[in-house]
Amino acid sequence: MPKAIGLYSRKAGMPREAFFRRYEYGHVPLVKEIFPHFATYTRSYPQPDVPFYLAPGQALGFDALTEIWSRDKADTERTMACMAQADNAQRLAADEAELFDRSALLSFQ
């Protein structure tokens, strides 16, 4: 199954709890509406009080790790087609602008 991973940082000044609520109860429903064909769509939120293997003073660099699984290549192509639709792209961009530091978004497959 193909998988995409995203490392997302919250918008400057947004508290962690507000980020979590806005992501889960605002952004996630929008994503599920636009992309109902995802096989799996999960989010993980690293906790600042849990130790990470980082150098002293080094920040983790993201607030959410997102995984999006497709059943097959056709599902991945369906996702790209949905993202290419102007209305979907505009809705996602507007929503992301309220939630994420878009300059720090990192996604890969």
VEXSEGU-200985 format. One record per residue: residue number from 1; residue in three letters; x negated, z negated, y of N, C-alpha, C in turn. Coordinates in steps of 0.2 Angstrom, whole numbers, plus 5000, padded with zeros to 4 digits. Example, Ala and Ser with C-alpha at 12.3 -4.5 7.8 and 13.67 -1.06 7.14 Angstrom:
<atom 1; "ALA"; <4934; 4961; 4972>; <4938; 4961; 4978>; <4934; 4961; 4984>> <atom 2; "SER"; <4936; 4965; 4989>; <4932; 4964; 4995>; <4936; 4961; 5000>> 
! end
This chain:
<atom 1; "MET"; <4996; 5000; 4994>; <5000; 5000; 5000>; <4996; 5000; 5006>> <atom 2; "PRO"; <4997; 5005; 5011>; <4993; 5005; 5017>; <4995; 4999; 5021>> <atom 3; "LYS"; <4990; 4996; 5025>; <4991; 4990; 5029>; <4987; 4991; 5036>> <atom 4; "ALA"; <4991; 4989; 5041>; <4988; 4989; 5048>; <4987; 4981; 5050>> <atom 5; "ILE"; <4982; 4980; 5053>; <4981; 4973; 5056>; <4980; 4973; 5063>> <atom 6; "GLY"; <4983; 4968; 5067>; <4982; 4968; 5074>; <4980; 4961; 5076>> <atom 7; "LEU"; <4975; 4960; 5080>; <4973; 4954; 5083>; <4976; 4954; 5090>> <atom 8; "TYR"; <4980; 4949; 5092>; <4983; 4950; 5099>; <4982; 4943; 5102>> <atom 9; "SER"; <4981; 4944; 5109>; <4980; 4938; 5113>; <4986; 4938; 5118>> <atom 10; "ARG"; <4988; 4931; 5119>; <4993; 4930; 5124>; <4991; 4932; 5131>> <atom 11; "LYS"; <4997; 4933; 5135>; <4996; 4935; 5142>; <4993; 4929; 5146>> <atom 12; "ALA"; <4988; 4930; 5150>; <4985; 4924; 5154>; <4991; 4919; 5157>> <atom 13; "GLY"; <4989; 4913; 5156>; <4994; 4908; 5159>; <5000; 4906; 5154>> <atom 14; "MET"; <5001; 4910; 5149>; <5006; 4908; 5144>; <5004; 4903; 5139>> <atom 15; "PRO"; <5008; 4897; 5139>; <5006; 4892; 5134>; <5007; 4894; 5127>> <atom 16; "ARG"; <5003; 4891; 5123>; <5003; 4894; 5116>; <5010; 4893; 5113>> <atom 17; "GLU"; <5014; 4888; 5114>; <5020; 4887; 5111>; <5025; 4892; 5114>> <atom 18; "ALA"; <5025; 4894; 5120>; <5029; 4899; 5123>; <5027; 4906; 5120>> <atom 19; "PHE"; <5021; 4907; 5119>; <5019; 4913; 5116>; <5022; 4914; 5109>> <atom 20; "PHE"; <5021; 4909; 5105>; <5024; 4909; 5098>; <5032; 4910; 5098>> <atom 21; "ARG"; <5035; 4906; 5102>; <5043; 4907; 5103>; <5044; 4914; 5105>> <atom 22; "ARG"; <5041; 4917; 5110>; <5042; 4923; 5113>; <5041; 4929; 5108>> <atom 23; "TYR"; <5035; 4928; 5104>; <5033; 4933; 5099>; <5038; 4933; 5093>> <atom 24; "GLU"; <5040; 4927; 5091>; <5044; 4927; 5085>; <5052; 4928; 5086>> <atom 25; "TYR"; <5054; 4926; 5092>; <5061; 4927; 5094>; <5063; 4933; 5099>> <atom 26; "GLY"; <5058; 4936; 5101>; <5059; 4941; 5106>; <5056; 4948; 5103>> <atom 27; "HIS"; <5049; 4948; 5102>; <5045; 4954; 5100>; <5047; 4956; 5093>> <atom 28; "VAL"; <5047; 4951; 5088>; <5048; 4952; 5081>; <5055; 4956; 5080>> <atom 29; "PRO"; <5060; 4954; 5083>; <5067; 4957; 5082>; <5066; 4964; 5085>> <atom 30; "LEU"; <5063; 4965; 5090>; <5062; 4972; 5093>; <5058; 4977; 5088>> <atom 31; "VAL"; <5053; 4974; 5086>; <5049; 4978; 5081>; <5053; 4980; 5075>> <atom 32; "LYS"; <5057; 4975; 5072>; <5061; 4976; 5066>; <5066; 4981; 5067>> <atom 33; "GLU"; <5069; 4981; 5073>; <5074; 4986; 5075>; <5071; 4993; 5075>> <atom 34; "ILE"; <5065; 4994; 5078>; <5062; 5000; 5079>; <5059; 5003; 5073>> <atom 35; "PHE"; <5056; 4998; 5069>; <5053; 5000; 5062>; <5056; 4996; 5056>> <atom 36; "PRO"; <5062; 4998; 5055>; <5066; 4995; 5049>; <5063; 4996; 5042>> <atom 37; "HIS"; <5059; 5001; 5042>; <5056; 5003; 5035>; <5049; 4999; 5033>> <atom 38; "PHE"; <5047; 4995; 5038>; <5041; 4991; 5036>; <5042; 4988; 5029>> <atom 39; "ALA"; <5037; 4988; 5025>; <5038; 4984; 5018>; <5037; 4977; 5019>> <atom 40; "THR"; <5032; 4975; 5024>; <5031; 4968; 5025>; <5028; 4968; 5032>> <atom 41; "TYR"; <5030; 4963; 5036>; <5028; 4962; 5043>; <5027; 4954; 5044>> <atom 42; "THR"; <5020; 4952; 5044>; <5019; 4945; 5045>; <5015; 4943; 5051>> <atom 43; "ARG"; <5015; 4937; 5053>; <5011; 4935; 5059>; <5008; 4928; 5057>> <atom 44; "SER"; <5002; 4927; 5059>; <4998; 4921; 5058>; <4996; 4919; 5064>> <atom 45; "TYR"; <4996; 4912; 5066>; <4994; 4909; 5072>; <4989; 4904; 5071>> <atom 46; "PRO"; <4983; 4906; 5072>; <4977; 4901; 5071>; <4979; 4895; 5076>> <atom 47; "GLN"; <4977; 4889; 5073>; <4978; 4883; 5077>; <4972; 4881; 5080>> <atom 48; "PRO"; <4972; 4879; 5086>; <4966; 4877; 5090>; <4962; 4871; 5087>> <atom 49; "ASP"; <4966; 4866; 5084>; <4963; 4860; 5081>; <4960; 4861; 5074>> <atom 50; "VAL"; <4961; 4867; 5071>; <4958; 4868; 5065>; <4951; 4871; 5065>> <atom 51; "PRO"; <4946; 4868; 5062>; <4939; 4871; 5063>; <4938; 4878; 5061>> <atom 52; "PHE"; <4935; 4882; 5064>; <4933; 4889; 5062>; <4926; 4889; 5062>> <atom 53; "TYR"; <4923; 4894; 5058>; <4916; 4895; 5058>; <4914; 4900; 5064>> <atom 54; "LEU"; <4913; 4896; 5070>; <4911; 4900; 5076>; <4905; 4896; 5079>> <atom 55; "ALA"; <4901; 4899; 5082>; <4896; 4896; 5086>; <4898; 4891; 5091>> <atom 56; "PRO"; <4895; 4886; 5092>; <4897; 4881; 5098>; <4899; 4885; 5104>> <atom 57; "GLY"; <4905; 4883; 5107>; <4907; 4886; 5113>; <4910; 4893; 5112>> <atom 58; "GLN"; <4910; 4896; 5106>; <4913; 4903; 5105>; <4920; 4902; 5104>> <atom 59; "ALA"; <4924; 4906; 5108>; <4931; 4906; 5107>; <4933; 4911; 5101>> <atom 60; "LEU"; <4939; 4910; 5098>; <4941; 4914; 5093>; <4943; 4921; 5095>> <atom 61; "GLY"; <4946; 4921; 5101>; <4947; 4928; 5104>; <4954; 4931; 5102>> <atom 62; "PHE"; <4958; 4928; 5099>; <4965; 4930; 5098>; <4970; 4924; 5097>> <atom 63; "ASP"; <4976; 4926; 5098>; <4981; 4920; 5097>; <4986; 4922; 5091>> <atom 64; "ALA"; <4986; 4928; 5088>; <4990; 4930; 5083>; <4987; 4935; 5079>> <atom 65; "LEU"; <4987; 4935; 5072>; <4985; 4940; 5068>; <4991; 4943; 5064>> <atom 66; "THR"; <4992; 4949; 5065>; <4998; 4953; 5063>; <4996; 4957; 5057>> <atom 67; "GLU"; <5000; 4957; 5052>; <4999; 4962; 5046>; <5006; 4966; 5045>> <atom 68; "ILE"; <5005; 4973; 5045>; <5011; 4977; 5044>; <5009; 4981; 5038>> <atom 69; "TRP"; <5013; 4981; 5033>; <5012; 4984; 5026>; <5017; 4990; 5026>> <atom 70; "SER"; <5015; 4996; 5024>; <5019; 5001; 5022>; <5019; 5002; 5015>> <atom 71; "ARG"; <5025; 5005; 5012>; <5025; 5006; 5005>; <5020; 5012; 5003>> <atom 72; "ASP"; <5020; 5017; 5007>; <5016; 5023; 5005>; <5014; 5027; 5012>> <atom 73; "LYS"; <5011; 5032; 5011>; <5009; 5036; 5016>; <5015; 5039; 5020>> <atom 74; "ALA"; <5020; 5040; 5017>; <5026; 5043; 5020>; <5029; 5037; 5025>> <atom 75; "ASP"; <5029; 5031; 5023>; <5031; 5026; 5028>; <5026; 5025; 5034>> <atom 76; "THR"; <5020; 5026; 5033>; <5015; 5026; 5038>; <5016; 5032; 5043>> <atom 77; "GLU"; <5018; 5037; 5040>; <5020; 5043; 5045>; <5026; 5042; 5048>> <atom 78; "ARG"; <5031; 5039; 5045>; <5037; 5037; 5048>; <5036; 5032; 5054>> <atom 79; "THR"; <5031; 5027; 5053>; <5030; 5023; 5059>; <5027; 5027; 5065>> <atom 80; "MET"; <5022; 5031; 5063>; <5019; 5035; 5069>; <5024; 5039; 5072>> <atom 81; "ALA"; <5029; 5042; 5069>; <5035; 5046; 5072>; <5039; 5042; 5076>> <atom 82; "CYS"; <5040; 5036; 5074>; <5044; 5031; 5078>; <5041; 5029; 5084>> <atom 83; "MET"; <5034; 5028; 5084>; <5030; 5026; 5089>; <5030; 5032; 5094>> <atom 84; "ALA"; <5030; 5038; 5092>; <5029; 5044; 5096>; <5036; 5045; 5100>> <atom 85; "GLN"; <5041; 5042; 5098>; <5047; 5043; 5102>; <5047; 5039; 5109>> <atom 86; "ALA"; <5048; 5043; 5114>; <5047; 5040; 5121>; <5051; 5034; 5122>> <atom 87; "ASP"; <5057; 5033; 5120>; <5061; 5027; 5121>; <5058; 5021; 5118>> <atom 88; "ASN"; <5056; 5022; 5111>; <5053; 5017; 5107>; <5046; 5015; 5111>> <atom 89; "ALA"; <5042; 5020; 5113>; <5035; 5018; 5116>; <5036; 5014; 5122>> <atom 90; "GLN"; <5041; 5016; 5126>; <5043; 5013; 5132>; <5045; 5005; 5131>> <atom 91; "ARG"; <5050; 5005; 5127>; <5052; 4998; 5125>; <5047; 4993; 5122>> <atom 92; "LEU"; <5043; 4996; 5118>; <5037; 4992; 5115>; <5032; 4990; 5121>> <atom 93; "ALA"; <5030; 4995; 5125>; <5025; 4994; 5130>; <5028; 4988; 5135>> <atom 94; "ALA"; <5034; 4989; 5137>; <5037; 4984; 5142>; <5037; 4977; 5139>> <atom 95; "ASP"; <5039; 4977; 5132>; <5039; 4970; 5129>; <5032; 4967; 5128>> <atom 96; "GLU"; <5028; 4971; 5126>; <5021; 4969; 5125>; <5018; 4967; 5132>> <atom 97; "ALA"; <5020; 4970; 5138>; <5017; 4968; 5144>; <5019; 4961; 5146>> <atom 98; "GLU"; <5025; 4959; 5144>; <5027; 4952; 5145>; <5024; 4947; 5141>> <atom 99; "LEU"; <5021; 4949; 5135>; <5019; 4944; 5130>; <5011; 4944; 5129>> <atom 100; "PHE"; <5008; 4950; 5129>; <5001; 4951; 5127>; <4997; 4952; 5133>> <atom 101; "ASP"; <4990; 4950; 5132>; <4985; 4953; 5136>; <4983; 4960; 5133>> <atom 102; "ARG"; <4986; 4965; 5136>; <4986; 4972; 5133>; <4979; 4974; 5133>> <atom 103; "SER"; <4975; 4972; 5137>; <4968; 4974; 5138>; <4964; 4972; 5132>> <atom 104; "ALA"; <4966; 4967; 5128>; <4963; 4964; 5123>; <4966; 4965; 5116>> <atom 105; "LEU"; <4971; 4969; 5116>; <4974; 4971; 5109>; <4969; 4975; 5105>> <atom 106; "LEU"; <4969; 4973; 5099>; <4965; 4976; 5094>; <4969; 4977; 5087>> <atom 107; "SER"; <4969; 4984; 5085>; <4973; 4985; 5079>; <4969; 4990; 5075>> <atom 108; "PHE"; <4969; 4989; 5069>; <4965; 4994; 5064>; <4969; 4994; 5057>> <atom 109; "GLN"; <4967; 4999; 5053>; <4969; 5000; 5047>; <4964; 4999; 5042>> 
! end
